[in-house]
Structure formats: structure tokens, C-alpha cells
Amino acid sequence: MQKLYLLFICFSNTAFAQLAPKSIDSVMVRWGNELVQDTVMRSLSVGIVSAKGQWAYHFGPDKPGSQSVYEIGSVTKTFTSFVLAMAVREGKCNWQDDVRKYLPGSFPLIEYGGQPVRLIHLANTSTALPDNLPGNTVQTFLDTLQKIRPDTIPGTRVRHSNVAARLLVLVLQQIYAKPIAKLIQERILIPLGMQDTHFAEMNPSAQMPGFDANGKAAAVLRDSIWNGVGAMRSTVGDMMRYMQMLLTQQNADARTVLTPTIAIGAANNTVLNVPVKDTIDASRYFISLNWLHYHPSKNSYRIWTDGGTNGFRSYTVFYPDSGIAFVMLSNRTGPQVLDKLYRLGEKIHDWMIKTEQ
């Protein structure tokens, strides 16, 4: 049997130790230990944020702890979108701007039927651009971009696109004349005290080993071209600080990134021509700025995002109605891992609501 490792922490302006209620400990120890025994899992860190406290739990054979660093994959995109919200608030750009306004050179193909890709499309995953393009330098990426176009009208269909995220990075770097890593650090990480969050070119000593879906050791992302797209790495404690800020909507930018921009049909991922406001409806979901919203029934409203790399899976979710958020970081990748993290979050939330923890 794999050995179980636990840590309880609480964060305010400074971190200090706080024991979780015994009732929470008992279920988390049992459920966490059961999960890392599963053959598709490896090690796991779980953070719980609520009005009653903040606690982190660590499980698995790699002995994770409070300083253990995991790759967070596409959760990185939410930080980049946060910087975009700041840029719009500061009047440096507008949501409806044609993205080509901020790119070097001419890109006549980045439109469909005369409709351009706009900044809002980069953040709400509706560009209709491909997921990836070859090229590990900015110039090769731009050269390839000259040859591709959206496959439908931007803003009418949603799908994951690293190309869109890389474009947003280029836009923000053009606006602020700074690397995206510097922008995220100055505007989000330092203010929140996220000292253990790193970028692709960094080599933190507490980096967790990563494993692919078959359980084999996976290469760590080291190319800075993925900064702002999917190469950030963080600890459960730092991510709890981030979730606390979003959960409590501490500033205008936090509110902006969580304001739904489009409604999507759950059956076909097509953008719906309906009012974009929260409503109980299992047939649709909403997207804000790289955050997904779903409200299928009473007391079930959740906002979430997830990320995956060669060797890691991450899942972050919060429930506005109950004021509870979870951060789950795994050092093994694969769709089955994400499904198990999702189910664990649902189970913990439902238990906490039922027992009023």
C-alpha cells in the first residue's frame, strides 16, 4: 500500500498552521488514500478553500508537500486572461478589437466571411483557430499563422486552442512591452504572495516528477514559448491564494474574468443566441475568460477550468453559491485522471454541503 502524506495549512495575509475539523480530515484521508491507490493515479495534492478555513492534503508515493511544484497546464491561460482584463480596464485595448491590430505585419487570413478574430475570442475559446501550430519561435509561429484561417465565423463555436492563447500572449506583450511571465508575476503573483509559482524556463528544486497516462516518466515543459499558454507550475498553497481571490471576487478584474461572455449548447458546443446570464439549465453552459460555468440544478452552480501536460493534470473549481473552492494537482496525466479529480471535487462539495462543514 502506498504511504499517505498529509499537511493542513491555512492562508490569510501570511500562512499559518491550522488543523482542519476532524470530520473533514476523516473523509479526506479516506478518499484521498483510496484515490492514489487507483492504478491510473500517482500522487496528489488537494486544497480546500471555504469561509470556515483553508486546508491542503497531500497523498501518494512521491511524498508531495506544501512546497511541491506541479505543472498546471491550461490553467495558465486564466492568468493570461486576467492580464487581458486589466489591459481593457486600463483602456489599452478593447474586447472587440481585431487581433491583427496588435500583430507585426499583415495577416489577411485571420478572418472568416469578413469577420475577424477579436480579442474576446482569444479569451473565451471561440476563435475557430486550430489547437496547435508547428514552430518553437515567435517568428516561425507567425510565419505559419500567415497560412491558416478560422474554419468558421469566430465567436460561433468553442474549442481548446493553444494558437489562440499564443496570440493573446503576443498581444499583451505588444501592449505592455514586457514578457508575459513578467506581466503575470508583477500583476498577479507578487500581489497575491504566490512565491512558489514558476514559468517554463525556471527549474524549481521542489518540482514533482511527472508521469504520462501509461505511468512512464514524462518530460518537463522547459520551452518559454509556452509561457502564458500552458507551462506555469505551482503549488497547491499558491493556487489556493489564487482561488481565494477569485472566489471572493476581491477586485474588478476578478469579477470581469468570471463574467460569462457566451452561452454554449452542451450537446454540440455551438454558441447560442440567448441572453448571457446565469440560469439553471442543464442544456447549456457559459464561458467567461478561460473559465467554464455550469448550473444544471439548484445548488449545483460551479465554475471551473483544468489543465494537462505531458506528465501532469490539474483541476480547479469553485461553487459560488456555497463559497467553496478546490484545487487538485496530480503528477500523472490522462483523461481518466481528470475524470477522477472532477468526481472527487463533486463528492467533497456535496459532503461539505450536506454536513454543513
VEXKOLNU-811198 format. One record per residue (C-alpha): residue in three letters; x, y, z; residue number from 1. Coordinates in Angstrom, 1 decimal, always signed. Layout:
! VEXKOLNU-811198
residuo; c1; c2; c3; num
ala; X; Y; Z; NUM
...
***
This chain:
! VEXKOLNU-811198
residuo; c1; c2; c3; num
met; +0.0; +0.0; +0.0; 1
gln; +1.2; +3.5; -0.8; 2
lys; +2.1; +5.6; +2.1; 3
leu; -0.2; +8.6; +2.8; 4
tyr; +1.2; +12.1; +3.5; 5
leu; -0.9; +14.9; +4.9; 6
leu; -0.5; +18.6; +5.6; 7
phe; -3.0; +21.1; +6.9; 8
ile; -2.5; +24.8; +6.2; 9
cys; -4.4; +28.0; +6.3; 10
phe; -3.7; +31.2; +4.4; 11
ser; -4.5; +34.8; +5.2; 12
asn; -2.0; +37.6; +4.5; 13
thr; +0.6; +35.2; +5.9; 14
ala; +0.4; +31.5; +6.1; 15
phe; -0.1; +29.8; +9.5; 16
ala; -0.9; +26.3; +10.6; 17
gln; -4.5; +25.4; +11.3; 18
leu; -5.9; +22.0; +11.9; 19
ala; -8.9; +21.1; +9.9; 20
pro; -12.1; +19.9; +11.6; 21
lys; -11.8; +16.2; +12.4; 22
ser; -14.8; +15.4; +10.3; 23
ile; -13.2; +16.9; +7.1; 24
asp; -9.9; +15.1; +8.0; 25
ser; -11.6; +11.7; +8.3; 26
val; -13.2; +11.8; +4.8; 27
met; -10.2; +13.5; +3.1; 28
val; -7.8; +10.9; +4.5; 29
arg; -10.1; +8.1; +3.3; 30
trp; -11.0; +9.4; -0.1; 31
gly; -7.5; +10.7; -0.9; 32
asn; -5.9; +7.4; +0.1; 33
glu; -8.4; +5.5; -2.0; 34
leu; -7.7; +7.7; -5.0; 35
val; -3.9; +7.3; -5.1; 36
gln; -4.4; +3.6; -4.8; 37
asp; -6.1; +3.6; -8.2; 38
thr; -4.0; +2.3; -11.0; 39
val; -4.4; +5.4; -13.2; 40
met; -3.3; +7.8; -10.4; 41
arg; +0.1; +8.6; -8.9; 42
ser; +0.5; +11.4; -6.3; 43
leu; -2.0; +14.1; -5.5; 44
ser; -2.3; +17.5; -3.7; 45
val; -5.8; +18.8; -2.8; 46
gly; -6.6; +22.3; -1.5; 47
ile; -9.9; +23.3; +0.1; 48
val; -11.0; +26.9; +0.4; 49
ser; -14.1; +27.9; +2.3; 50
ala; -15.3; +30.6; +4.7; 51
lys; -14.5; +28.3; +7.6; 52
gly; -10.9; +27.7; +6.7; 53
gln; -8.3; +26.6; +4.1; 54
trp; -6.7; +23.2; +4.2; 55
ala; -4.3; +21.2; +2.0; 56
tyr; -3.9; +17.5; +1.8; 57
his; -1.1; +15.5; +0.1; 58
phe; -1.1; +11.9; -0.9; 59
gly; +1.0; +9.4; -2.8; 60
pro; +4.4; +7.7; -3.2; 61
asp; +6.3; +10.8; -4.3; 62
lys; +5.8; +12.4; -0.9; 63
pro; +4.2; +15.7; -2.0; 64
gly; +4.0; +18.5; +0.5; 65
ser; +3.3; +22.2; +0.8; 66
gln; +6.3; +23.2; -1.4; 67
ser; +5.7; +20.5; -4.1; 68
val; +5.5; +22.1; -7.6; 69
tyr; +3.2; +20.7; -10.2; 70
glu; +2.7; +21.8; -13.9; 71
ile; -0.8; +23.3; -14.2; 72
gly; -1.2; +23.2; -18.0; 73
ser; -4.0; +25.2; -19.5; 74
val; -4.9; +26.7; -16.1; 75
thr; -2.1; +29.0; -17.1; 76
lys; -4.5; +30.6; -19.6; 77
thr; -6.6; +32.0; -16.8; 78
phe; -3.7; +34.1; -15.6; 79
thr; -3.1; +35.5; -19.1; 80
ser; -6.8; +36.3; -19.4; 81
phe; -6.6; +38.1; -16.1; 82
val; -3.9; +40.4; -17.5; 83
leu; -6.1; +41.0; -20.6; 84
ala; -8.9; +42.1; -18.2; 85
met; -6.5; +44.6; -16.7; 86
ala; -5.5; +45.9; -20.1; 87
val; -9.1; +46.5; -21.1; 88
arg; -9.8; +48.3; -17.8; 89
glu; -6.8; +50.4; -18.3; 90
gly; -8.0; +51.5; -21.7; 91
lys; -5.1; +49.9; -23.6; 92
cys; -7.4; +47.7; -25.7; 93
asn; -11.0; +46.8; -26.3; 94
trp; -12.7; +43.4; -26.2; 95
gln; -13.9; +43.8; -29.8; 96
asp; -10.5; +44.8; -31.3; 97
asp; -9.3; +42.9; -34.3; 98
val; -6.4; +40.8; -33.1; 99
arg; -4.4; +41.9; -36.1; 100
lys; -4.2; +45.4; -34.7; 101
tyr; -1.5; +44.1; -32.3; 102
leu; +0.4; +41.8; -34.6; 103
pro; +3.6; +42.6; -36.6; 104
gly; +2.8; +42.5; -40.3; 105
ser; -0.3; +41.6; -42.3; 106
phe; -2.4; +38.5; -41.6; 107
pro; -5.2; +38.6; -44.2; 108
leu; -6.4; +35.1; -43.5; 109
ile; -7.3; +35.6; -39.8; 110
glu; -10.9; +36.1; -40.5; 111
tyr; -13.9; +34.2; -41.9; 112
gly; -16.6; +35.7; -44.1; 113
gly; -15.2; +39.2; -43.4; 114
gln; -15.4; +38.6; -39.6; 115
pro; -12.1; +38.9; -37.8; 116
val; -10.8; +37.1; -34.8; 117
arg; -11.3; +39.6; -31.9; 118
leu; -9.6; +39.9; -28.6; 119
ile; -12.6; +38.5; -26.7; 120
his; -12.5; +35.4; -28.9; 121
leu; -8.9; +34.7; -27.8; 122
ala; -10.1; +34.5; -24.1; 123
asn; -13.4; +32.7; -24.5; 124
thr; -12.1; +29.9; -26.7; 125
ser; -14.2; +30.8; -29.8; 126
thr; -11.5; +31.8; -32.4; 127
ala; -12.2; +28.8; -34.6; 128
leu; -8.4; +28.5; -35.0; 129
pro; -6.6; +25.2; -34.7; 130
asp; -5.3; +23.9; -31.4; 131
asn; -1.6; +23.9; -32.3; 132
leu; +0.8; +25.1; -35.0; 133
pro; +4.4; +24.0; -35.6; 134
gly; +7.2; +26.3; -34.6; 135
asn; +9.1; +26.9; -31.4; 136
thr; +10.0; +30.5; -32.0; 137
val; +7.8; +33.6; -32.3; 138
gln; +8.8; +34.1; -35.9; 139
thr; +8.1; +30.6; -37.1; 140
phe; +4.8; +30.7; -35.3; 141
leu; +3.9; +34.0; -37.1; 142
asp; +5.1; +32.6; -40.5; 143
thr; +2.8; +29.6; -40.1; 144
leu; +0.0; +31.9; -39.0; 145
gln; +0.2; +33.6; -42.4; 146
lys; -1.1; +30.4; -44.0; 147
ile; -4.1; +29.4; -41.8; 148
arg; -7.5; +30.8; -41.2; 149
pro; -10.5; +30.1; -38.9; 150
asp; -12.7; +27.3; -40.1; 151
thr; -15.9; +29.1; -39.3; 152
ile; -17.0; +32.5; -38.2; 153
pro; -15.1; +33.5; -35.0; 154
gly; -17.4; +33.6; -32.0; 155
thr; -19.8; +30.9; -33.1; 156
arg; -18.1; +27.7; -31.9; 157
val; -15.8; +26.9; -29.0; 158
arg; -12.9; +24.6; -28.7; 159
his; -9.5; +24.5; -27.0; 160
ser; -6.8; +26.4; -28.9; 161
asn; -3.2; +26.9; -27.9; 162
val; -2.9; +29.0; -31.0; 163
ala; -5.4; +31.5; -29.6; 164
ala; -3.5; +31.6; -26.3; 165
arg; -0.2; +32.2; -28.0; 166
leu; -1.8; +35.1; -30.0; 167
leu; -3.1; +36.6; -26.7; 168
val; +0.4; +36.4; -25.3; 169
leu; +1.8; +38.3; -28.3; 170
val; -1.0; +40.9; -28.0; 171
leu; -0.3; +41.5; -24.3; 172
gln; +3.5; +41.6; -24.8; 173
gln; +2.9; +44.2; -27.6; 174
ile; +0.6; +46.3; -25.4; 175
tyr; +2.9; +46.4; -22.3; 176
ala; +6.3; +45.9; -24.0; 177
lys; +7.1; +43.2; -21.4; 178
pro; +7.3; +39.3; -21.5; 179
ile; +4.1; +37.6; -20.4; 180
ala; +5.9; +35.9; -17.5; 181
lys; +6.9; +39.4; -16.2; 182
leu; +3.4; +40.7; -16.5; 183
ile; +1.8; +37.8; -14.7; 184
gln; +4.4; +38.0; -12.0; 185
glu; +4.1; +41.7; -11.4; 186
arg; +0.3; +41.9; -11.7; 187
ile; -0.9; +38.6; -10.1; 188
leu; +1.8; +36.5; -8.4; 189
ile; +3.6; +39.2; -6.3; 190
pro; +0.3; +40.9; -5.1; 191
leu; -1.1; +37.6; -4.0; 192
gly; +2.1; +36.3; -2.5; 193
met; +2.4; +33.4; -4.9; 194
gln; +6.2; +33.0; -4.4; 195
asp; +6.3; +29.3; -5.4; 196
thr; +4.7; +29.7; -8.8; 197
his; +7.2; +29.4; -11.7; 198
phe; +7.5; +29.6; -15.5; 199
ala; +8.8; +27.2; -18.2; 200
glu; +12.5; +28.3; -18.1; 201
met; +12.7; +28.1; -14.3; 202
asn; +13.9; +25.0; -12.5; 203
pro; +12.3; +24.8; -9.0; 204
ser; +14.1; +22.4; -6.7; 205
ala; +10.7; +21.0; -5.5; 206
gln; +9.5; +20.2; -9.0; 207
met; +7.4; +17.0; -8.8; 208
pro; +8.2; +14.2; -11.3; 209
gly; +5.6; +13.8; -14.0; 210
phe; +4.2; +10.6; -15.5; 211
asp; +2.2; +10.0; -18.7; 212
ala; -1.1; +8.2; -19.0; 213
asn; +0.8; +4.8; -19.1; 214
gly; +2.7; +5.6; -15.9; 215
lys; +6.0; +6.3; -17.6; 216
ala; +8.2; +9.2; -16.7; 217
ala; +7.4; +12.3; -18.8; 218
ala; +9.5; +15.3; -19.9; 219
val; +9.0; +18.6; -18.1; 220
leu; +8.0; +21.6; -20.1; 221
arg; +11.0; +23.9; -20.4; 222
asp; +10.3; +26.0; -23.6; 223
ser; +9.4; +29.6; -22.7; 224
ile; +7.3; +29.7; -25.9; 225
trp; +4.6; +28.1; -23.7; 226
asn; +4.7; +30.8; -21.0; 227
gly; +1.2; +32.2; -20.7; 228
val; -0.2; +29.2; -22.5; 229
gly; +0.4; +26.1; -20.5; 230
ala; +3.8; +26.0; -18.9; 231
met; +3.2; +27.5; -15.5; 232
arg; +3.9; +25.4; -12.5; 233
ser; +2.7; +26.0; -9.0; 234
thr; +2.0; +24.6; -5.5; 235
val; -1.4; +23.8; -4.0; 236
gly; -0.9; +26.6; -1.5; 237
asp; -0.2; +29.2; -4.1; 238
met; -3.2; +28.1; -6.1; 239
met; -5.4; +28.3; -3.0; 240
arg; -4.4; +32.0; -2.8; 241
tyr; -5.4; +32.5; -6.4; 242
met; -8.7; +30.7; -5.9; 243
gln; -9.5; +32.7; -2.7; 244
met; -9.1; +35.9; -4.7; 245
leu; -11.4; +34.7; -7.4; 246
leu; -13.9; +33.1; -5.1; 247
thr; -14.4; +36.3; -3.1; 248
gln; -14.1; +38.5; -6.3; 249
gln; -11.7; +40.8; -4.5; 250
asn; -11.4; +43.3; -7.3; 251
ala; -12.9; +44.5; -10.6; 252
asp; -10.6; +42.3; -12.7; 253
ala; -11.6; +39.2; -10.8; 254
arg; -15.2; +40.0; -11.4; 255
thr; -14.5; +40.6; -15.1; 256
val; -12.7; +37.3; -15.8; 257
leu; -15.7; +35.4; -14.2; 258
thr; -18.4; +37.3; -16.1; 259
pro; -19.9; +34.9; -18.7; 260
thr; -19.4; +36.1; -22.3; 261
ile; -21.1; +33.4; -24.4; 262
ala; -23.7; +30.7; -23.9; 263
ile; -23.0; +27.3; -25.3; 264
gly; -25.2; +24.3; -26.2; 265
ala; -24.0; +21.4; -24.1; 266
ala; -24.8; +18.9; -26.9; 267
asn; -22.9; +20.5; -29.7; 268
asn; -20.6; +23.3; -28.4; 269
thr; -22.3; +25.8; -30.6; 270
val; -22.7; +29.4; -29.4; 271
leu; -26.4; +30.1; -28.6; 272
asn; -28.2; +33.3; -29.4; 273
val; -29.6; +33.7; -25.9; 274
pro; -29.1; +36.2; -23.0; 275
val; -25.7; +35.6; -21.4; 276
lys; -26.7; +35.4; -17.8; 277
asp; -26.6; +32.7; -15.2; 278
thr; -29.7; +30.4; -15.3; 279
ile; -30.5; +26.9; -14.2; 280
asp; -30.4; +24.9; -17.4; 281
ala; -28.6; +21.6; -17.9; 282
ser; -28.7; +22.0; -21.7; 283
arg; -26.3; +24.9; -21.8; 284
tyr; -23.1; +26.2; -20.2; 285
phe; -21.3; +29.5; -20.3; 286
ile; -17.7; +30.7; -20.8; 287
ser; -16.1; +33.8; -19.3; 288
leu; -12.4; +34.3; -19.8; 289
asn; -11.0; +30.8; -19.9; 290
trp; -13.4; +29.7; -17.2; 291
leu; -16.4; +27.5; -17.8; 292
his; -19.7; +27.9; -15.9; 293
tyr; -22.4; +25.2; -15.5; 294
his; -25.7; +25.4; -13.5; 295
pro; -27.6; +22.2; -14.2; 296
ser; -29.8; +22.3; -11.0; 297
lys; -30.3; +24.1; -7.7; 298
asn; -27.2; +24.4; -5.5; 299
ser; -25.0; +22.9; -8.3; 300
tyr; -23.5; +26.0; -9.9; 301
arg; -19.8; +25.5; -10.5; 302
ile; -17.1; +27.5; -12.3; 303
trp; -14.0; +25.5; -13.3; 304
thr; -11.0; +25.0; -15.6; 305
asp; -8.5; +22.3; -16.0; 306
gly; -5.1; +21.7; -17.5; 307
gly; -2.9; +18.9; -18.7; 308
thr; +0.7; +18.5; -19.8; 309
asn; +3.0; +15.5; -20.7; 310
gly; +3.0; +14.4; -17.1; 311
phe; +0.5; +16.4; -15.0; 312
arg; -3.2; +17.1; -14.6; 313
ser; -4.8; +20.0; -12.7; 314
tyr; -8.4; +20.8; -11.9; 315
thr; -9.6; +24.0; -10.2; 316
val; -13.3; +24.5; -9.4; 317
phe; -15.4; +26.7; -7.2; 318
tyr; -19.0; +26.9; -6.2; 319
pro; -20.2; +30.4; -5.8; 320
asp; -23.5; +29.6; -4.0; 321
ser; -21.7; +27.6; -1.3; 322
gly; -18.5; +29.6; -1.2; 323
ile; -16.3; +26.6; -1.6; 324
ala; -13.3; +26.0; -3.9; 325
phe; -11.0; +23.2; -4.6; 326
val; -7.5; +22.9; -6.2; 327
met; -6.4; +19.4; -7.3; 328
leu; -2.9; +18.8; -8.7; 329
ser; -1.8; +15.4; -10.0; 330
asn; +1.6; +14.3; -11.3; 331
arg; +0.1; +11.9; -13.7; 332
thr; -1.7; +12.9; -16.9; 333
gly; -4.6; +11.4; -18.9; 334
pro; -8.3; +11.9; -19.3; 335
gln; -9.1; +9.2; -16.7; 336
val; -7.1; +11.3; -14.1; 337
leu; -9.2; +14.4; -14.9; 338
asp; -12.4; +12.5; -14.5; 339
lys; -11.4; +11.2; -11.1; 340
leu; -10.4; +14.7; -10.0; 341
tyr; -13.7; +16.0; -11.1; 342
arg; -15.6; +13.3; -9.3; 343
leu; -13.6; +13.9; -6.1; 344
gly; -14.4; +17.6; -6.2; 345
glu; -18.1; +16.8; -6.6; 346
lys; -18.0; +14.3; -3.8; 347
ile; -16.2; +16.6; -1.3; 348
his; -18.5; +19.5; -2.2; 349
asp; -21.7; +17.5; -1.7; 350
trp; -20.5; +16.1; +1.5; 351
met; -19.5; +19.5; +2.9; 352
ile; -22.9; +21.0; +2.0; 353
lys; -24.8; +18.1; +3.5; 354
thr; -22.9; +18.2; +6.7; 355
glu; -22.5; +22.0; +6.7; 356
gln; -18.8; +21.8; +7.1; 357
***
